[in-house]
Amino acid sequence: MRALVITGPGRAEVVDVGPPVAAAGQVVVDVERVGVCGTDVELFTGEMSYLHSGHAWYPMRPGHEWCGVVTALGEGVDPRWLGRRVTADTQLGCGRCRLCGDGLHHICPDRAEIGIRKGFPGALAERLAVPARALHALPETIDATMGALVEPGGSALRAVRGAALHTGDRLLVLGTGTIGLLVALLARARGAQVHLMGRDESTLRPARDLGFAGAWTRSSLPSLPWDAVVDASNAADLPALALDLVRPAGRVVYVGLAGSPSRIDTRDIVFGDVTAVGVLSGSAGLAGTIEAYADGSVDARPLVAATVGLDDAAGVLAGHRPAGAGPGPKIHIDPRR
């Protein structure tokens, strides 16, 4: 089968590889759609921290935002999975440690991550083998585009939950990328008043196209009491700004990651009686995201600017935007093209 393989920093190519076989407890999925995210780009550029800690290495096959159809079952797998459209949890815990036993497999120190960590092959390929225990079934109302947006939606939903919003609460989202926009959509569906802050006017168009009138730059941001602030950016200075902006006894949620260390003054947390929450992975938010997509309360499809074939994936990783792409932040890959 055809698969995209990253062979070193800045080098990736589509190659023919052996097709996966479903081992005991696994399924094989024919991949329909894959989203490219910042983690994939950092794996391609060589900046991703796992490459320097020994948790990831080249060559690697990326792709962790995906959906597809189960076409083969390994020994011991429930036959009802066959033919189902699915996505899966990216985080594959060891299943033996205390963290896994407590449902915290996404921070298991011995975890694999699909397309990211410990050499587990990702979904930028025609087929993918994945443990059946990680699968999430997708209802017919969720198409391939929405299916490949479940994984980032899980992280966004966990951020919304971390903000502990009530109906009418005022939320500020820092960042207008995929996660920031998904946070905004999910929070709005729960009755929050949502505002977003982007880098400049050009980054605000997707938010305004989604109906968010409160889309601001840093210089135009109004002085309002923010009940919660979610930092969904990759800017090292915005975690501290989030603390400056949130009201006393409010909540700050950190779901974005900067390429360099961020500095905050913990006295701002203590004196403001602020609750700070960190979110890693969408594992605990996948089921809720599927529900929100399936019931129509959130339509994330406008976030996808273009869908291209596997041969264009390396260019996307290198930062090339497909011709005719819309304003949305996300590019999807259809490995069957």
C-alpha positions as CSV (number, residue, x, y, z in Angstrom):
1,M,0.0,0.0,0.0
2,R,1.0,3.7,-0.3
3,A,2.0,5.6,2.8
4,L,3.7,8.9,3.6
5,V,7.0,8.4,5.5
6,I,9.1,11.1,7.1
7,T,12.7,10.0,6.7
8,G,14.4,13.0,8.4
9,P,13.9,16.7,9.2
10,G,12.3,18.3,6.1
11,R,12.2,15.0,4.2
12,A,9.1,13.0,3.4
13,E,7.9,10.9,0.5
14,V,5.1,8.5,-0.5
15,V,6.4,5.0,-0.6
16,D,5.1,1.5,-1.1
17,V,5.0,-0.4,2.2
18,G,3.6,-3.7,3.3
19,P,-0.1,-3.5,4.3
20,P,-0.9,-3.9,7.9
21,V,-2.2,-7.2,9.3
22,A,-4.6,-7.2,12.3
23,A,-2.9,-8.8,15.2
24,A,-4.9,-10.2,18.1
25,G,-7.1,-7.5,19.5
26,Q,-6.6,-5.2,16.5
27,V,-8.5,-4.1,13.5
28,V,-7.4,-2.9,10.1
29,V,-9.0,0.3,8.9
30,D,-9.2,1.6,5.3
31,V,-8.4,5.3,6.0
32,E,-10.8,7.8,4.5
33,R,-9.5,11.2,5.8
34,V,-6.6,12.5,7.8
35,G,-6.1,16.0,9.3
36,V,-2.7,17.6,9.3
37,C,-1.9,19.3,12.6
38,G,0.9,21.2,14.3
39,T,2.4,18.1,15.8
40,D,2.8,16.5,12.4
41,V,4.5,19.7,11.1
42,E,6.9,19.6,14.1
43,L,7.7,15.9,13.4
44,F,8.4,16.9,9.8
45,T,10.6,19.9,10.7
46,G,12.4,18.0,13.5
47,E,11.3,20.4,16.2
48,M,9.0,18.0,18.0
49,S,10.3,17.4,21.5
50,Y,9.7,13.6,21.3
51,L,12.4,13.4,18.7
52,H,14.9,14.8,21.1
53,S,13.8,12.8,24.1
54,G,13.9,9.5,22.3
55,H,10.2,8.9,22.3
56,A,10.0,9.3,18.5
57,W,12.4,8.6,15.7
58,Y,12.8,8.5,12.0
59,P,11.6,7.0,9.7
60,M,8.1,7.5,10.9
61,R,4.6,7.4,9.4
62,P,2.5,10.4,10.8
63,G,-1.2,11.0,11.0
64,H,-3.3,10.9,14.2
65,E,-6.5,12.9,13.2
66,W,-8.4,10.4,11.1
67,C,-11.4,8.3,10.3
68,G,-12.0,5.2,8.2
69,V,-13.9,2.0,7.8
70,V,-13.0,-1.3,9.5
71,T,-12.2,-3.9,6.9
72,A,-10.4,-6.7,8.9
73,L,-10.5,-8.1,12.4
74,G,-7.8,-9.7,14.5
75,E,-8.4,-12.6,16.9
76,G,-10.8,-11.8,19.7
77,V,-12.3,-8.7,18.2
78,D,-16.1,-8.2,18.3
79,P,-17.3,-9.0,14.8
80,R,-19.7,-6.0,15.0
81,W,-16.8,-3.7,14.2
82,L,-16.5,-5.0,10.7
83,G,-17.8,-2.4,8.2
84,R,-18.1,0.4,10.8
85,R,-16.8,3.9,10.2
86,V,-14.6,4.7,13.2
87,T,-11.9,6.9,14.6
88,A,-9.7,6.1,17.6
89,D,-8.0,7.4,20.6
90,T,-4.4,8.4,19.7
91,Q,-3.1,7.6,23.1
92,L,-2.4,3.9,23.6
93,G,-1.5,3.3,27.3
94,C,0.3,0.2,28.5
95,G,-2.8,-1.0,30.3
96,R,-0.9,-2.3,33.3
97,C,0.2,0.8,35.3
98,R,-1.8,2.7,37.9
99,L,-2.5,5.6,35.6
100,C,-4.0,3.3,33.0
101,G,-6.1,1.7,35.7
102,D,-7.4,5.1,36.8
103,G,-8.4,6.0,33.2
104,L,-5.4,8.2,32.7
105,H,-3.8,6.2,29.9
106,H,-3.1,9.4,28.0
107,I,-0.3,10.3,30.4
108,C,0.9,6.7,30.9
109,P,4.7,7.0,30.7
110,D,5.0,3.8,28.6
111,R,2.2,4.8,26.1
112,A,2.4,4.7,22.3
113,E,0.7,7.4,20.3
114,I,-0.7,6.7,16.8
115,G,1.5,8.4,14.3
116,I,3.6,10.2,16.9
117,R,5.3,8.2,19.7
118,K,7.1,4.9,20.0
119,G,7.1,4.1,16.3
120,F,3.3,3.3,16.1
121,P,2.4,3.8,12.4
122,G,0.0,6.7,11.7
123,A,-2.9,7.2,9.3
124,L,-1.2,9.0,6.4
125,A,-1.5,5.7,4.5
126,E,-4.2,3.7,2.7
127,R,-4.7,1.4,5.7
128,L,-4.0,1.5,9.4
129,A,-3.9,-1.2,12.1
130,V,-5.2,-0.1,15.5
131,P,-6.2,-1.8,18.8
132,A,-9.9,-2.3,18.9
133,R,-10.0,-1.1,22.5
134,A,-9.1,2.4,21.2
135,L,-11.9,2.6,18.6
136,H,-14.9,5.0,18.7
137,A,-17.8,4.2,16.3
138,L,-19.1,7.1,14.2
139,P,-22.8,7.4,13.5
140,E,-24.0,7.9,9.9
141,T,-24.6,11.6,10.5
142,I,-20.9,12.2,10.8
143,D,-19.2,12.3,7.4
144,A,-15.5,11.8,6.7
145,T,-14.6,15.4,7.2
146,M,-16.2,15.6,10.6
147,G,-14.9,12.2,11.5
148,A,-11.3,13.4,11.0
149,L,-12.1,16.4,13.3
150,V,-13.1,14.3,16.3
151,E,-9.5,14.0,17.6
152,P,-8.8,17.7,17.8
153,G,-12.4,18.2,19.0
154,G,-11.7,16.0,22.0
155,S,-8.9,18.2,23.1
156,A,-11.1,21.3,22.6
157,L,-14.0,19.7,24.5
158,R,-11.7,18.9,27.5
159,A,-10.6,22.6,27.5
160,V,-14.3,23.7,27.5
161,R,-14.9,21.3,30.4
162,G,-11.9,22.7,32.2
163,A,-13.3,26.2,31.9
164,A,-16.4,25.0,33.9
165,L,-18.7,27.4,32.1
166,H,-22.2,28.3,33.0
167,T,-24.8,29.6,30.6
168,G,-24.1,33.2,29.8
169,D,-20.5,33.1,31.1
170,R,-18.0,35.1,29.1
171,L,-15.2,33.1,27.6
172,L,-12.1,34.4,25.8
173,V,-10.2,32.1,23.5
174,L,-6.6,33.0,22.7
175,G,-5.8,31.6,19.3
176,T,-7.9,31.2,16.1
177,G,-6.4,27.9,14.9
178,T,-8.2,24.6,14.7
179,I,-8.3,24.0,18.5
180,G,-9.2,27.6,19.3
181,L,-12.1,27.6,16.8
182,L,-13.3,24.2,18.1
183,V,-13.2,25.4,21.7
184,A,-15.3,28.4,20.6
185,L,-17.9,26.3,18.7
186,L,-18.2,23.8,21.6
187,A,-18.5,26.5,24.2
188,R,-21.1,28.4,22.2
189,A,-23.1,25.3,21.9
190,R,-23.2,25.2,25.7
191,G,-24.5,28.7,26.0
192,A,-21.3,30.7,26.7
193,Q,-20.6,34.1,25.3
194,V,-17.5,33.5,23.3
195,H,-14.8,35.9,22.1
196,L,-11.6,35.1,20.4
197,M,-8.2,36.9,20.0
198,G,-6.0,36.3,17.0
199,R,-2.6,37.5,15.9
200,D,-3.9,40.0,13.4
201,E,-6.9,40.8,11.3
202,S,-6.1,38.2,8.7
203,T,-6.4,35.4,11.3
204,L,-9.9,36.5,12.5
205,R,-11.7,35.8,9.2
206,P,-12.5,32.1,10.0
207,A,-13.9,33.1,13.4
208,R,-16.1,35.8,11.9
209,D,-17.2,33.4,9.2
210,L,-18.4,31.1,12.0
211,G,-20.6,33.9,13.4
212,F,-18.3,35.1,16.2
213,A,-18.7,38.8,16.2
214,G,-16.3,39.1,19.2
215,A,-13.1,38.5,17.2
216,W,-10.3,40.8,18.2
217,T,-6.6,41.5,18.0
218,R,-4.6,42.1,21.1
219,S,-4.7,45.9,20.5
220,S,-8.5,45.9,19.9
221,L,-9.5,43.5,22.7
222,P,-12.1,45.2,24.9
223,S,-11.6,45.4,28.7
224,L,-14.3,43.0,29.9
225,P,-14.5,40.6,32.9
226,W,-13.6,37.2,31.4
227,D,-15.0,34.4,33.4
228,A,-12.6,32.0,31.8
229,V,-9.7,32.2,29.3
230,V,-8.5,29.3,27.2
231,D,-5.0,29.6,25.7
232,A,-5.1,27.6,22.5
233,S,-2.2,29.4,20.9
234,N,1.5,28.5,20.4
235,A,2.8,31.9,21.6
236,A,5.1,31.8,24.6
237,D,3.8,35.1,26.0
238,L,0.1,34.3,26.0
239,P,-0.1,32.0,29.0
240,A,0.9,35.0,31.2
241,L,-1.6,37.2,29.4
242,A,-4.3,34.7,30.1
243,L,-3.7,35.2,33.8
244,D,-3.7,39.0,33.4
245,L,-7.1,38.9,31.7
246,V,-9.1,36.4,33.7
247,R,-11.4,37.8,36.4
248,P,-10.6,37.0,40.1
249,A,-11.7,33.5,40.9
250,G,-11.9,32.7,37.2
251,R,-10.4,29.8,35.4
252,V,-7.5,29.6,32.9
253,V,-7.1,26.6,30.7
254,Y,-3.9,25.8,28.8
255,V,-4.3,23.6,25.8
256,G,-1.8,25.2,23.4
257,L,1.9,24.6,23.4
258,A,4.6,27.1,22.5
259,G,7.9,26.1,20.9
260,S,9.8,27.7,23.7
261,P,9.2,27.8,27.5
262,S,6.4,30.0,28.7
263,R,6.7,32.0,31.9
264,I,3.9,32.8,34.4
265,D,4.0,34.4,37.8
266,T,2.3,32.0,40.2
267,R,1.5,34.9,42.5
268,D,-1.1,36.0,39.9
269,I,-2.8,32.6,40.4
270,V,-2.7,32.8,44.2
271,F,-3.7,36.5,44.6
272,G,-6.4,36.1,42.1
273,D,-7.7,32.8,43.5
274,V,-7.5,31.6,39.9
275,T,-7.9,27.9,38.9
276,A,-5.4,26.9,36.2
277,V,-6.0,23.7,34.2
278,G,-3.7,21.9,31.8
279,V,-5.1,19.7,29.0
280,L,-3.1,17.0,27.2
281,S,-4.9,15.0,24.5
282,G,-8.5,14.5,23.6
283,S,-8.9,11.0,25.0
284,A,-11.6,11.8,27.6
285,G,-13.4,14.2,25.2
286,L,-13.8,12.0,22.1
287,A,-17.2,10.5,23.0
288,G,-18.6,13.9,23.9
289,T,-17.3,15.4,20.7
290,I,-18.9,12.7,18.6
291,E,-22.2,13.4,20.4
292,A,-21.9,17.2,19.7
293,Y,-21.1,16.5,16.0
294,A,-23.9,13.9,15.6
295,D,-26.7,16.0,17.2
296,G,-25.8,19.0,15.0
297,S,-25.0,21.4,17.8
298,V,-21.5,21.8,16.3
299,D,-20.6,21.9,12.6
300,A,-16.8,22.0,12.3
301,R,-16.6,21.4,8.6
302,P,-15.9,25.1,7.7
303,L,-12.6,24.7,9.5
304,V,-11.3,22.5,6.7
305,A,-9.8,24.7,4.0
306,A,-9.0,22.0,1.5
307,T,-8.7,18.2,1.0
308,V,-5.9,16.9,-1.1
309,G,-4.3,13.6,-2.0
310,L,-1.5,11.7,-0.4
311,D,1.0,13.0,-3.0
312,D,0.4,16.5,-1.7
313,A,0.9,15.7,2.0
314,A,4.6,16.4,2.1
315,G,4.0,19.9,0.6
316,V,1.3,20.5,3.2
317,L,3.8,19.5,6.0
318,A,6.3,21.9,4.5
319,G,3.8,24.8,4.8
320,H,2.4,25.0,1.3
321,R,-1.2,25.9,1.2
322,P,-3.2,24.2,-1.6
323,A,-4.4,26.3,-4.5
324,G,-8.0,27.4,-4.0
325,A,-7.9,26.6,-0.3
326,G,-10.6,28.4,1.8
327,P,-9.9,30.5,4.9
328,G,-10.1,27.6,7.4
329,P,-7.0,26.5,9.3
330,K,-7.2,22.8,8.7
331,I,-5.9,20.8,5.6
332,H,-7.2,17.3,5.2
333,I,-5.6,14.4,3.2
334,D,-7.6,11.7,1.4
335,P,-5.1,8.8,1.1
336,R,-7.2,7.1,-1.5
337,R,-6.6,9.9,-4.0
